[in-house]
Amino acid sequence: MSIGAEDNKTDVIEFYLLGFQVGQGLKISLFSLFLFVYCLIFCGNLLIITLVSTSKNLHTPMYFFISQLSISDLLLPTDIVPNMLHILLNNGEAFTFIGCITQLYVFCASEVFECFLLAVMSYDRYVAICNPLHYTTIMTSRHCVILTTMCWLFAFSLVLIYIATTAKLIFCGSNIIDHFFCDLVPLLELACSDTFFVNLEVYLLSIPIIIIPVTIIVISYIYIVVSVLRIPSSSGRQKAFSTCSSHLTVVSIFYWTIFCVYVVPSQGRTVTMSKILSLLYTVFTPLVNPLIYSLRNEELHIQLDECLKWGTTGLCPGTCIVQHLYQ
């Protein structure tokens, strides 16, 4: 709804999200699909978090960072999917201004955190391969906790800068957002006031948020490749590369989805196509990340096998049921 303003315009105090405008039959199918995928996301990431926290064999820096990635992959779809399902069933839904800004804040912060964490994980692989003798003294538990805490703090702090500026914009006239969540671009399109400073902040913050983490990842893997190529045996090279394959796959998927949505020119792209592309990083990425790490990791396989046998991991039968649901 709205309140009166000058020039026969209104100040928007809530937004109306259209979501996916489809027929009744397709609506039920999409609802069932998204609900099923969300359950897979929840179970898969919860399984990894539980395994890492309860299995002593997985109390290493690499698995600690993987569990933090799973926390982020739980936070992002939980911020988006339940509201998306509600919007889908109701053919659209009103969203308060505060609710919209909060959803945008959590969404952006979780994405930024993943940017930082992927850079930290590449540094961890660099130390493990290029400086293995000092790995245990460099990547201590305290060091890992400090690094992840800094990632969380920087993510929520940096995003707050342009979120606060966005919240101060004047929104009037139309309050309809043709999307399934409050993304920054469609939100700024509804603003009546000048969005120059918001866009400037986003571009400037892309340096610490995207460019610096990507640079760290690229430099780390340049050193990793050089070090691996110096290994005389092919089996040694293959083993070294295998420790990085999962991380490289996750990095590639994450930045590929972000690139498709926010970097590739949107001219000629339909609204429906934009929504489908948005599903890549809000639903697809959190779904495949636990699959990548569970399918390509022998130590996780061992812990899962022990879980299925109710063996020495100390996991409760309920965790094993979660594992079955994810298979």
C-alpha positions in Angstrom: 0.0 0.0 0.0 1.1 3.7 -0.1 0.7 7.1 1.5 0.1 10.4 -0.2 3.0 12.5 -1.6 3.4 15.5 -3.7 2.8 15.7 -7.5 0.1 13.0 -7.2 2.7 10.4 -6.5 2.8 7.9 -3.6 5.7 6.8 -1.4 5.9 3.0 -1.6 5.8 1.2 1.7 5.5 -2.3 0.3 6.3 -4.1 -3.0 4.4 -6.7 -4.9 6.5 -9.6 -6.2 4.9 -11.3 -9.2 7.1 -14.4 -9.1 6.4 -17.0 -11.9 3.1 -16.2 -13.5 2.0 -19.6 -14.9 -1.0 -21.8 -15.2 -2.5 -23.8 -12.3 -1.1 -27.1 -13.6 2.5 -25.8 -14.1 2.2 -23.9 -10.8 1.8 -27.1 -8.8 4.6 -28.8 -10.8 7.0 -25.9 -10.1 6.0 -25.7 -6.5 6.7 -29.5 -6.0 10.0 -29.2 -7.9 11.3 -26.2 -5.9 10.1 -27.7 -2.6 11.9 -31.0 -3.5 15.1 -29.2 -4.5 15.0 -27.1 -1.3 14.7 -30.3 0.7 17.7 -31.7 -1.1 19.7 -28.5 -0.5 18.8 -28.5 3.2 19.5 -32.2 3.7 22.8 -32.2 1.7 24.3 -29.2 3.3 23.1 -30.2 6.8 24.7 -33.6 6.3 28.1 -32.1 5.5 27.9 -29.7 8.5 27.0 -32.6 10.7 29.7 -34.9 9.4 32.4 -32.3 9.7 31.4 -31.3 13.2 31.0 -34.8 14.6 33.7 -36.8 12.8 37.2 -36.3 14.2 38.8 -37.4 11.0 37.3 -34.4 9.3 38.5 -31.8 11.8 40.9 -30.3 9.3 41.0 -26.8 7.7 39.7 -27.9 4.4 36.6 -29.6 5.9 36.1 -26.7 8.2 35.9 -24.4 5.2 33.6 -26.8 3.4 31.2 -26.7 6.4 31.2 -22.9 6.3 30.4 -23.0 2.6 27.5 -25.4 3.5 26.2 -22.9 6.1 26.2 -20.2 3.4 24.5 -22.6 1.0 21.8 -23.1 3.6 21.4 -19.4 4.4 21.0 -18.2 0.8 18.1 -20.5 -0.4 16.4 -20.2 3.0 16.3 -16.5 2.4 14.8 -16.9 -1.0 13.0 -20.2 -1.6 10.3 -20.2 1.2 9.0 -16.8 0.1 9.3 -17.9 -3.6 7.1 -20.9 -2.9 4.5 -18.7 -1.1 4.6 -16.2 -4.0 4.2 -19.1 -6.5 1.1 -20.5 -4.8 -0.6 -17.0 -4.6 0.4 -15.7 -8.1 2.3 -12.9 -6.4 2.5 -11.5 -2.9 2.9 -8.2 -1.2 6.3 -7.7 0.6 6.9 -4.9 3.1 9.7 -2.5 2.3 11.7 -3.6 5.4 11.2 -7.2 4.4 12.4 -6.6 0.9 15.5 -4.7 2.1 16.2 -7.4 4.6 15.9 -10.2 2.1 18.2 -8.3 -0.3 20.8 -7.7 2.5 20.9 -11.4 3.5 21.1 -12.5 -0.1 24.0 -10.1 -1.0 25.9 -10.9 2.2 25.7 -14.6 1.7 26.9 -14.2 -1.9 29.8 -11.9 -0.9 30.8 -14.3 1.9 31.1 -17.1 -0.6 33.4 -14.9 -2.7 35.7 -14.4 0.3 35.5 -18.0 1.5 36.4 -19.4 -2.0 39.5 -17.2 -1.9 40.4 -18.4 1.6 39.9 -22.0 0.4 42.2 -21.4 -2.6 44.8 -20.1 -0.1 44.4 -23.2 2.0 45.1 -25.4 -1.1 48.1 -23.3 -2.0 49.6 -23.7 1.5 48.9 -27.5 1.4 50.5 -28.1 -1.9 53.2 -25.4 -2.2 54.3 -25.3 1.5 53.2 -28.7 3.0 55.9 -28.8 5.7 54.5 -25.7 7.3 50.8 -26.4 6.6 49.9 -27.4 10.2 51.7 -24.3 11.7 50.1 -21.9 9.2 46.6 -23.2 8.9 45.9 -23.7 12.6 42.4 -24.0 14.0 42.6 -20.5 15.4 43.8 -19.2 12.1 40.9 -20.9 10.3 38.3 -19.5 12.7 39.8 -16.0 12.3 39.7 -16.2 8.5 36.1 -17.4 8.4 35.0 -14.8 11.0 36.6 -12.1 8.9 34.8 -13.3 5.8 31.4 -13.2 7.6 32.2 -9.7 9.1 33.5 -8.2 5.9 30.5 -9.7 3.9 27.8 -8.2 6.2 29.7 -4.9 6.7 30.5 -4.2 3.0 27.1 -5.1 1.8 25.5 -2.9 4.5 27.1 0.2 2.8 25.0 0.1 -0.4 22.0 -1.6 1.3 21.7 1.4 3.6 22.0 3.8 0.6 19.3 1.8 -1.2 17.0 1.9 1.8 17.2 5.7 1.8 16.0 6.0 -1.9 12.6 7.3 -2.6 10.2 4.8 -4.2 7.0 6.1 -5.7 4.6 5.2 -8.4 4.7 1.5 -9.3 5.5 -1.0 -6.6 5.4 -4.1 -8.8 8.6 -6.2 -9.0 8.5 -8.8 -11.8 10.8 -11.2 -10.0 10.6 -13.9 -7.4 12.8 -12.1 -4.8 14.0 -8.6 -4.1 17.1 -8.3 -6.2 19.0 -5.1 -6.4 18.6 -4.3 -10.1 14.7 -4.6 -10.3 14.5 -2.7 -7.0 16.6 0.2 -8.3 14.4 0.4 -11.4 11.5 1.4 -9.3 13.3 4.2 -7.5 12.2 7.8 -8.2 15.3 9.3 -6.7 18.8 9.3 -8.3 20.5 5.9 -8.0 23.9 7.2 -9.1 25.5 6.8 -5.7 24.1 3.3 -5.2 25.5 2.2 -8.5 28.8 4.0 -7.7 29.1 2.2 -4.4 28.4 -1.2 -6.0 31.1 -0.6 -8.6 33.6 0.6 -6.1 32.8 -2.3 -3.7 33.3 -4.8 -6.5 37.0 -4.3 -6.1 37.2 -5.8 -2.6 34.3 -8.1 -3.1 35.1 -9.6 -6.5 38.3 -8.5 -8.0 40.5 -9.1 -4.9 39.1 -12.6 -4.2 39.4 -13.6 -7.9 43.0 -12.3 -8.0 43.8 -14.4 -4.9 42.3 -17.5 -6.5 44.1 -17.0 -9.8 47.5 -16.4 -8.2 47.1 -19.3 -5.8 46.3 -21.7 -8.6 49.2 -20.4 -10.7 51.6 -21.3 -7.9 49.7 -24.6 -7.4 50.1 -25.6 -11.1 53.8 -24.7 -11.1 54.4 -26.7 -8.0 52.4 -29.7 -9.2 54.2 -29.8 -12.6 57.5 -30.1 -10.7 56.3 -33.4 -9.1 58.2 -36.1 -11.0 55.6 -38.9 -10.8 52.4 -38.7 -12.7 50.5 -40.4 -9.8 51.8 -37.6 -7.5 50.7 -34.9 -9.9 47.3 -36.6 -10.2 46.9 -36.8 -6.4 47.8 -33.2 -6.0 45.4 -32.0 -8.6 42.6 -34.2 -7.2 42.8 -32.2 -3.9 41.9 -29.1 -5.8 39.4 -30.4 -8.3 36.3 -30.0 -6.1 37.2 -26.4 -5.2 37.9 -25.5 -8.8 34.6 -26.9 -9.9 32.7 -24.9 -7.2 34.6 -21.7 -8.1 33.8 -22.2 -11.8 30.1 -22.8 -11.2 29.8 -19.9 -8.7 31.4 -17.3 -10.9 29.9 -18.7 -14.1 26.4 -18.2 -12.7 27.2 -14.7 -11.4 28.7 -13.8 -14.8 25.7 -15.0 -16.7 23.3 -12.9 -14.7 25.1 -9.7 -13.8 27.9 -9.3 -16.4 26.4 -10.6 -19.7 24.4 -7.8 -21.4 20.7 -8.2 -20.7 19.5 -6.6 -23.9 17.0 -8.9 -25.6 16.7 -11.1 -22.5 13.1 -11.8 -21.5 11.9 -11.4 -17.9 11.3 -15.1 -17.8 14.9 -15.8 -18.9 16.2 -13.5 -16.2 14.2 -15.3 -13.6 15.5 -18.7 -14.8 19.1 -17.4 -14.7 18.6 -16.1 -11.2 17.7 -19.6 -10.2 21.2 -20.6 -11.1 22.8 -18.9 -8.1 19.9 -19.0 -5.7 19.0 -22.7 -6.1 21.3 -24.5 -8.5 24.6 -23.6 -6.8 23.6 -24.5 -3.2 22.3 -27.8 -4.6 25.4 -28.9 -6.5 28.1 -27.8 -4.0 27.4 -30.6 -1.5 27.1 -33.0 -4.4 30.5 -32.0 -5.7 32.2 -32.4 -2.4 30.5 -35.6 -1.4 30.9 -37.3 -4.8 34.6 -36.3 -5.2 35.8 -36.8 -1.7 37.0 -40.2 -0.5 37.2 -39.1 3.2 33.6 -38.0 3.1 32.6 -41.3 1.5 34.3 -43.2 4.3 32.4 -41.2 6.9 29.2 -41.7 5.1 29.8 -45.5 4.9 30.5 -45.6 8.6 27.3 -43.6 9.2 25.3 -46.1 7.2 26.7 -48.9 9.4 26.2 -46.8 12.5 29.9 -47.2 13.1 32.6 -45.2 14.8 31.6 -41.7 13.7 29.2 -41.3 16.6 26.5 -40.0 14.3 22.9 -40.6 15.2 20.7 -42.8 12.9 18.8 -39.6 11.9 21.9 -38.3 10.1 22.1 -41.5 8.1 18.5 -41.0 7.1 19.4 -37.6 5.8 22.1 -39.1 3.8 19.7 -41.6 2.3 17.3 -38.8 1.4 20.1 -37.0 -0.5 21.1 -40.0 -2.6 
